[in-house]
Amino acid sequence: MTLWPTLPFDSEETLLSYADRLAMMHTGWGMGRLLKDFGINVEHFTSGREEAVAAFAEGVGLPFEDIQRTSVRTLPWGGSFRSEPISKGFLSPQVACYCPACLEEDGQRSRHKFRLLWGFHHVVRCDRHNVWLTQTPQTKANNMRVALGDAPMGERVAATAETPAYLSWLRERVHGHGSPNDKWLAEQTIEQVLTASEMLGCVLEHGHKVTPKKLSLPQTEEATDIGFSIYGEGPEAITEALDTIRGTSPAKAVQAGPLAYYGKLFDWLDRRCNKIDPGPIRDLLRDHIVKHSAVEPGTMVLGVEITERRYHTLSSLSEAVGVKRPRLSRLLKKMGELPADASEVESGGMVFEAARTVSLIEDYKTAILLKDVPEYLGASKRQVENLYRRGILQPLIPRTARGAVRHVVFGRKHLDEILKRISELPDLDETEAGNFHPISYACQRGAGCFEDILVDIFEGRVSGFRNRDQFGIGSIYVDVSSLVATKKSA
């Protein structure tokens, strides 16, 4: 048998509130009396145990799935809501606040319902009437009847500004079907979205040393809404916000740690959210730290060991490449990696991409002087000068840097790449060798400028061949008559 008559079930009301109203109608007593009649342990039911909720659903003749969606599982460390883990204080079924306008619409006190949304930590106003929620005289009750007692109804106090966007999202998430285009947020729990939004907004709005618990409820709401407007846009927008947070940090010393650069956002992710997975924001912040700080290999950053160095300070780079810091500083300025007017202190506070900068310095240490390039490439001095003038040969130190003209050097990798492209040319067929001549000969016969012909060969516009008995640029052969004919007809 099931209980009859029953009350209409409201999916926006908490299960404990509904059970108490139903019990008052049938017994004139609170929820405990009705639960005992059903043989349900009161403590198990109020803490949201599944078997107790299922027994209640069967007793009142309502679908378990519908009843379960209005139940909050509470545990000493936190709990769960609709299979999502929640931390202690994030969502409570206990009646701590209410909307006077909603209760007036409910009618007499026996019909007062405690809405599920009012139990969320981040809900401080009624999104339907845009009024601040009123605190109840008794904040530990499970229903409006006990929470209000004989106290008069609170007055409506209009909330300032518009209803935050995150409240509309929360209502849709809890009572609607969600947006089909909301994949980024849909893959996260409610707490992950709202808490990350709150922490982002708090640091952006109130600075790195903000204490969220000391903010007023309207301030917390505003910060959460600011953070949600960013967080809801996805990883790119969050990364831009992290850029802003790091850029506005008062920390300037190169040895300053993540706490100094990211403030309470880092503190929360590093120490204060260990019981509940904070979601993708932890990975985004870790990536941001590693990208902008000279993190030593083996360092633990937000629970993950960094195995590969991605950035160097000037000091660690000096040690890695074996070049003393003063000389390295001058070298980096010549290469355009450091501003020419950077002071010693400013240089010490900068970081350099490890893979690229170390490779650049190593290239410099094994570089080829301009005077030695002709022999290295198997070319004439004039050919090399023409390639250098046209920018086909790129020096390690930009030509605009101070001292670059006096000390022109080229990286072996750059020169080897040119030799590699030559080696990949098809071999000259000995049966047709009489129709082909070296590229220098072709230029002398009016085929065009050497550097233009070389570029055309590399880009496939002109057929070039390699004489295996010769080396480098001197081994390139072309069909001279064909090139001269094409030149004349152009």
N, C-alpha and C positions, 0 to 999 in steps of 0.2 A: 504494500500500500504506500501511496505517497500523500504528502500533506495537502489538505484542501480546506478552505480556499487559500490561494496563494497571492502574493503581491506581484504586480508587473515587474519584471527584471529590467534594470537600467544598466547598460554596459559601461556607463561612465561612473557608476557608483562603486565604491570598494565593496568587496565581499563581506567584510565585517560589518559595515554599515547596513547593508541589505539584510544580513542575518539578524541583526538586532531589531530592525523595524518589523521583520516577519515574526520574530519571537514576541514582541510586544503586542502584536495583533492577536496572536493565538493564546498567549499565556498571561499577558499583562506583566510579565517579568522580563528580565534581560535575556540576552543571547544564551547564557549558560544553561538556563532551564530547558530551552528547546534542544540544545545539543545533547544534554543528558538523556532526554526522551529518545533521541536518535541513537544513543549509545556512542556518542562521539566525544573523545577526550578534548576538553575545552582548550587546554594549552596547545595541543597538537593543531587544533583548528585555527587558533589565533596566530600561530607561527607559520601557518600556510603549508602544513605537511600535506602531500598529495593524497594520501589515503584518507585523511580526514575530510578534505575538500570533496573527494569523490563520493564519500558516504553522505555528505550533506546534499550534493547534487542529486543523488539517487532519492534521498528522503523528500526533497521538495519537487522532484519531477522535472528538473531542468537539465539541459545538456552539460556534461562535465566540461567540455571545451570552452563553453561560454562562461561558466562559473570560474574556471581556472584562470582566464584572462584578466579577471578583476582581483585576483589574489596575489599577495606579496609574500614570498617565503623569507622569513627573518631568521637569522642565526647570530650568534655572539659577534662574529667577525664581519657580518654583512648580510648577504642573502642572495636571492635571485628573483627576477621578474620575467615571466615568459621565456624561461630558459636562458636569460641573460644574467651573468653575475653582476651584482651591485655591491658597492661598499656601504659600510654602516653610515647612515645619515643621508644617503643619496635619495632613497625613496622609502617612505614610512607609511604604513597603513593607519598609524595613530593620528588622531585629529588634533593638530596643532594650530590650524588656521582655517578660515572659511571666507566665502564671499557673501556678505549680507544680502546683496541683490539676488543671488541664486536661491538663498534660503527663503526669501520673501516669495519668490515664484513657486517654491515647493508648497507653500501653504502652512498649515498648522505644524507644530513642532514634531508630532509623530511622523510626519512625512519628510522631515529634513534629511537630506542625503549628504554624505561626505564624498565629494568627487575624488576620483583617483588622481587627477592631475594636481590637486592641492597638496598631495603628499610628496611631490618632487621638490628637492632642495632648491632648484633653480626657478621655481614658480612662486612669485611674490605678488602677483596680481591676477585678477580674473580676466582672461582674454576675451570673454564674451561681453562683459560690462565695462571693462577698462577701469576697474576700481582696485585699490590695494586690498589684499587679503587681511582680514582681522584676526588677531591672535585669540585663541580660546582661553577661558579661565583655567580649564583643566587640560593640559597638553598631552597627557598620557592615556586618554580614553580611546576606545576603539570605535566610537560612534558619536554623532552629534548630540544625542540625548544626554549622555553623561558629560560630554565636553562642555556644553553650555550650561547644564544644570538649570538653575532659576535665574541666571544672569540675563539681563536684557540684551536684545540683538544689537550688535555693533552698528555704527553709522557707516553709510557709504562715504568713502573718501576717494575722490576722483584721482586716478593715477596721472602723473605727468607724462607728456610726450605720447607718441603712438605706441601701440602694442608691439613689442619686439618680434622680429621675424622668427626667432627661434621658438617662441611659444606657438606660433602657427604651425611650424614644422613638428613640434612635439605633439600637438593635438592630432595632426594627420598621422604621425607615426603610431600613436597609442590607440586612436579611435577610428582612423581611416584606413586607407589601403596603401599609402605611400605613393610617391611620385615615380612613374616609370623611368624618368630621366635622372633619378637620384641614386644611382648605383654607388657612388663614392661614399655617401652617408649610410645607405642601406646596408652596406657590408660591415658597418661598425655598430656596436651597441649604443644604446641611448646615452649611457654614462660616458663612454669614450668621446662621443661628439660634444656633449654639453660641458664636460669638465675640461677638455682640451680647449674649447672655445673660451671658457671662463679664464683659464690661465693665460692664454694668448692675450685676451683683452685686458686683463689686469696689469700685465707687464707693459703693454703698449700704452695704456691709459694712465697708470699710476707709478710706473718706474720699476726698476729692477729689484728694489728692496721691498716691494709691496707685500703686505700681509693680508691675503684675501679675507680671512676671518674677521679682520678689524674694519672692513668696509661695511657701510650701511647696505641694507637690502636693495634700495634703488641703485646704489653704486655698483653692487654686484650684478644686478640685472643689466645695467648699461654696459658694463665690461663684457659680460657674456654675449650680449647682442653684437658688440663691436667685434669680438673674437669670432662669433658665428658667421658674420658677414664675410670674414676672410676664410675661415675653416671650410665653410660650405662650398667654396670655389675650387677646392682641391689642392693637391701638393704644390703646384707652381705658386699659387697665392700664399700658401703657408711659408714657402721658402722665401718669398719676398718679404713677408712679415719678419722672418728670422733675420734677414739682412738688416731690416730696420732696427730690430732689437739689439743686434750686435753693434751696429753703427752708432747707436745712441748710448752705448755703455760707457760709463766713466772710466773703464779700464783701458789703459794705454800701454802698459808694460808688456813686453813680449812673453814674459813668463806667467802672465795672468791666465787663470784657468777658466773653464767653461762656466763656473758659478758666477764669476765676475762679469763675463760677457753676456750671459743669458738670464741671470738673476733667478727669481723664484720659479721660472719655468723649468730650468735645469734642476733645481732643488727638488721640485715635485717629481720629475721623471726619474731622478737618480735615487731618491730616498723615500719618498712619501706615497708611492703608488705600487708598492711591491706586491700587495695582495690582489690587486686588480690590474689586468693588462690594460695599459693606457691607450693602446691602439697604435696606428701608424705614425702618430706624431713623434713617438720615441725614435723610430728609425729615421724620420726626416731630420730631427735635431741632431742625431748622431752623425748622419751624413754631412750636415752643415758644419759641425764641429771639426770633423776630419778634413773637410774641404778648405776650411779657413784657418786652421791651427796646425802648428808643427807637432803633431802627436807622435810620440816615440813608439816604435813597434813593441808590442807586448803590453801596452797600456790598455786598461779596461775602460771603455767609454759606454756608459748606459747599459751595462751588462754584457757587452760584447768586446772580446779582445781584438785590438787592431793589430793585424799581422804584417801590414805593409805600410811603410812611410809614404805619405802622399805630398807632404810639404816640409820644407826646411826653413829654419831661421838662418840668418847670416852665419852664426857661429857653428851650427850643426852642418851647414853646407861646406864651410871652410874645412871642417874635420873630415867630411866625406870625400872631398876631392883633393885634399892635401895641398891646398893653396892658402897661404896666410891671409887673415881677414882683411888687412889694409889693401893688399894687392887684389884680393878677390872683389872687394868693394869697388875699386877703380875699374876692374875688368867688367863687372856687371853694369856699371854706368856706361861704359863704352858700348856694351851690347844692347843697351836700352832696357835692361831688366831693372835698373834702379834709376830714379830721377837724377839728372845731372847735379842738381843743387841739394840733394838729400844730405842731411847732416849725419854724423855717426850715430846719434841717438835715434833718429828717424829710420836709418838703415837697419839698426838692431831690432826695431819693432816690426819689420816687414817679414813676410813669408814668401817662399818661392816654390813653385811646383817641382817636386823632387825629380820625377822621371825626365822632364824636359830640361830642367836647369842643370842637373848633374851631367846629362848627355851633352849639353852645350859646352860645359866646362871641359869635359873629357875631349870633346872635339877640338877645343882650343888648344889643349895641351899637346895634341898630335897633329896640329894644323900644318898645312903646306904654304910656304911663302909664295907670293906672286911670282917671284923670279924662278921658282922651281916647278911651277904648274905646267909649263910647256913640256918638260921632260916627263912629268907624271901622266899627262894626257896624250903624249905622242903627237904634239901639235907644235906649230911654229910660235915664236914669241908674238908675232903680229896677230895670228889667229886668236891667241888667248886674250890679247889686249882688246880685240874686237868683241869677243864674247863677254868680257868684263864690262866694257863700255855699254853694251846693249842690255846688261842685266841678266844674261843667260847664265853667267857664272856669278853666284851670290857669295860675297865675302861673309865671314862669321861676324865681323863687326860692321854694322851698317855704315854705308859711305857717308852718311850725314853726321856720324858720331865724331867727337873730338879725337884727333890722332889717328883716325881710320885711314887717311890717305898715306900717312907715314908708315903704317904697319898693316899692310893688306895681307890677310891670310884667309885660307879656304879650308873648310872641313873635309877630311878624307871621305866621309860618307857621301857628301855632296859630289865630290869628284868621282868617287867609285860608282855612283848612280849613273853618271854620264857614260863611263866606260862600260857599264852593264848594258845600257841601251844600245851602245855600238856593238857589243858582243852578240846581241839578239838579232842583229840584221842578218838577212840570208847570205850564205856564202856565195862568193863570186864564182860563176860557172866558168871553168877554164876554156870551154869551147867557144864562149862568147866574150872572152876577156879583151879581145881586140876592139870591141865597141865601147869599152868602159875605161875611165881614167880617174885618177885621184881627184878628190873634191877641190884641191888647190888648183889643179890643172884646169878644171872646169871654170873656175872663177877667172883665170887668166884669159880664157877664150870667150869671155862675155856671157857666161851663163847666169851671172848675178853675184850678189855679195855672199861671201862665205857663210856668215852667220845666218842669213836668210835661208840659204840652201840647207844648212844643218837643221834648222828648226822645221823646215818643210819635210825633211827626211824623217825626223822624230815623230812628226804629227801625221805621217802617212800621205802627204800630198805629192811627194816625190819619191821615186823608187831608189833606194840606196842599198849597196851591197858591201860585204866585208871581205877584204883580201886576207886570208888566214896567215899569209906569210909576213904580214905587217902588223903594227900595233896602234891602238887608239884611233884618234882622229885621222892619222895618216893612213889607216887601213880602209877608209871609206872610199868607195868607187861609185861613180855615177855615169849615166849615158850622156856624154857631153853634147853630141849632135842634137839629141832630143831636147835637152835643156836650152841650148842656144836657139833652136827653132821656136820653142815655146816663148822665149824671151823676146824674139823679134816680132812674133805675131801678137804679142800683148799690147 
